[in-house]
Amino acid sequence: MRKNKLKEKIRSGKPVFGLFVSIPHPIVIELIGYAEYDFVIIDYEHASTNMETIEEMVRAAELLDITPLVRISKVDRIEILKVLDCGAQGIVIPHVERREQVEEAVHYAYYHPVGMRSLNSGRAGAYAKFSLTDYIAEANEQLMIVPMIESLEGVNQRELILSVPQVGFVLEGAADLSQSLSVPWDTDHPEVQRNLEILHEASKRCKVPYAVVSRSLDGHAKWAERGVHIFVLGDDRNTAFRAYRQKREDYRKVIGGGK
């Protein structure tokens, strides 16, 4: 079982950087790995991908020595089982609003005595090359459960959600939170920021690391000053789009061309 380097870095307090990956191809993971990110969150909620592709993306992450997490689409036994059997070292749960959602995910994701994940000697267990009883214990140790709190109801239930012992870190979801506060996409709105502060304070009380989606350099610096050291720098599609557009604009300006 591979060591979860992301988990080790978070425990040490080192800053870590990740990206959501929505383009369903392992080459994207390679690019991110060579760019020296610490982890990826392979998106199975919004992206048009499948389990075979997820497995190839996980394999690419392993080759580049970065931690592969997968954002599942829902808390479902089979979906969680397949994602972890592909080799993912953690799951990100979207739209968490109740403690029971996290507890159910833990039940499906962990082996006995923590949960009841179905036993398998496939890829994640190195095809039974090593002792499967040792693998089970190590798998439970390396796994990460990451709830995304991205609604007012989730913020209201924050203490109960974050009190689940297996929560590795909590990830804010300011975009959908803004919608639940009737200010869609206005992630800088005072009410959105106030609720993010409430969530952050709860994470400190519960001793759960807090992760932010860095949307600006100023916002990034603000959260770093408050002790946050887990950063998701957006997603692959928007990052690539901005780079493509900026490069074209820079070269267009040189020759004074039109749009």
N, C-alpha and C positions, 0 to 999 in steps of 0.2 A: 504493500500500500504506500503510495506516494505521500510524503509529508506535505501538509497544507502550509505552504510558506506564507500565504496571506495571514493565516491565523497566527503564526509565529511573529510576523512583523507587527500586527495589531497589538499583540500582547506586550511587545517591546516598546510600543509607543512611537514607532517610526512612521513617518508620513507615507501613505500608500495611494497609488493612483490607478484608476480603472476606467473602462469604457463599456457602455452598452454596445452590443454587437447585434445589429439587425440584418446586415447583409449575410445571407446564408451560404458562406463559403469559407473554407479553412485558410485561404490566402489572406483574408482580412485579419484573422487571428495572428498569422505570421507577421504581417506588417506591424500590428500593435505590439507583438512580442519583441520584434527587433527595435521598435521605438522605446523599449525598456519600461513599459507599463508593468504594474504588479499583478493585475487581475483583469479578467473580462467577465461581463455578465451577458451571456448568450441569451438573446431574447426569444422566448417561445410564446410570449403573450401577444405581441403585436406583429411579429415577423412571420413571413411565409416560409417556414422551414419544416423539416421533419426529423424524426429521431436518427435516421441514418446520417444525415448531414450534421446534426448535433454531435454525434459520436466522432465524426471526422474533425469537427471544430475543437472538440475536447482533446483529441489526439494532437492537433497542432499546438494547442496551449501547453500540453505536456512537453512537447519537443522544444518549445521555447522557454520552458521553466517558469510559466506564469500560471496563476491559479484560475481554473475555469469554474465559474458559477453559472447557473442557468435560472433565468426568471421563468417560472412555470406559468401556465395560463390559469390554473385553478388548483385548489387543493384536492387532488384526486390520487387514489392509491396507485393506479397503473401508470399514470403520467410521472409521478415522483419516482416510482420504482425504475422505470425505463431510463429516466434522466440520470439517476445515480448509477445504474448498471452501465451506462455509457462511459462513466468515469468522472462525472462532475463531482467537485469537492464541496458543493453546497448548493442550496436552492434559495432563490429570492422569491418571496411570496407577495404578489401584488394585492393592493386594496385590503389590507388587514384592518378589520374593525372589531374583531372579537378575539379574546384569548383562546377560545375553542378552535379557531382556525389554525393557530400556531400549534396547539396541542395535537390536533389531528395530523398536521404535517409531520410533527415529531414522531408520532406513532407509526406513520408509513415510512419515514426516512431512516430511522434508527433500528438496529438489531436489538434483540433481547440483551440486557434487561431493561433498556430504556424504551424501546418500541418493539414493533413486530414486523419489520421489513422482511419481505419474502427472501428466503435464502437462495443464493445463486453462486455458481463457481465460474462465472464468465469473465468478461474483460476486467471489470473493477477488481475482481479477486485474482487477477493474473492467471485465470483459467486453472485454478487449483494447483499452481506451481508450489505454493507455500501452504502451510497449515491454515485451513479455513477457520478454525477457532481463533487463531491469532489474527487472521484478517478481520473477523467480525469485531474483535475488541479494538483493533487499530482503526477500522472504518468509523466506529462510533466516536473515537477520539479526534479524528481529522475532519469530520463533517461540520459544516456551518449552516445554520438556519437564519435567514435574514428576512424579517418582515418589513414590507414597505408600508408606511403609514401615510396615506394620501387622501384623507377626507377628514372633515370635522368630527365625525363619529369616531374615527380611529384615534384622533388626538384626545377625544373625551375618554376613551378607553385605554389610554397609554400605559397607565400603571399596571393594569391587569395583563396587557399584552407583553410588556417588557419584563414581567416577573416570571415568565417561563424560563427555566434554567438553561435551556439549550439555545437561546437566542445568542448568536455570535456578534451581530451588530444590528442596528436599526437604520434603515435608509429612508430619508424624507422623500416625499413625492409632492413637491410644491405645485406642480402643474395641475394635477387633478384636485389637490387641496384648494387651489384658487377657484376651481369650478364649483366645488362644494360650498364655497363662501360667496358665490354669485359674482365673482370677478375673474372669469376665465382668462387664462394666460397671463394675468397680471401678477406674476410671482413676486414682484417687489411691493405689492400693495401692503400697507401697514397691517391690515388684519391677517394676511397670509404670513408675514414676517413674525407677527405676535404669536401665532399658533406654532410656528417653527421654533420659536424661543421656548414656548411651553413644553414642546416635545423634547427639546435639547435638555432642559432642566430636569425633566423626568428621567431621561436616559442617564444623567449623572447620578440621580438619586438611586436608580436601579443598578448602577455600575455596569451599564451596557454601552459599548462604544457607539458613537453617533456618526453617521455618514451623510455627507451633503452632496448634492449635484451642483457642481460649480458652474454658474451661469455667467459670471463676470469676474474680472480680476479683483474688483473692490469687494464683492461678496465673498470670494475665495479668501481674501486676506482677513476679512471680518471674522469668518468662522475659524480660521487658523489661529487668530489671536485669542479665541475663546477655547482653545484646546482641542479642536477637532483635527484629526489627522487622517481621516478616510475620505477620499475625494473621488467622485465619479465625474469625469470631465465630458459629460454629454454622451453622444452616441456616434458611431462610425459614419453614418450617412450625413448628418449635419456637419461633422468635422470635415469630411471630404468635400461636401458642397461648398462650404465657406472657403476652403483652400483653393478649390477650382475657380471659384468666382473671383477671389482676391488676386490670384495669379493672372487671370485674364484681364482684370481691371488694371493691374500694375503695368502690364505690357501694352494695353490699349493706350494708357496715358502717355507712354513714351513716344508713340507715333501720332497722338492726337486724334485717334479714330473715333468714330461715333459708337453708339451703343449697338 
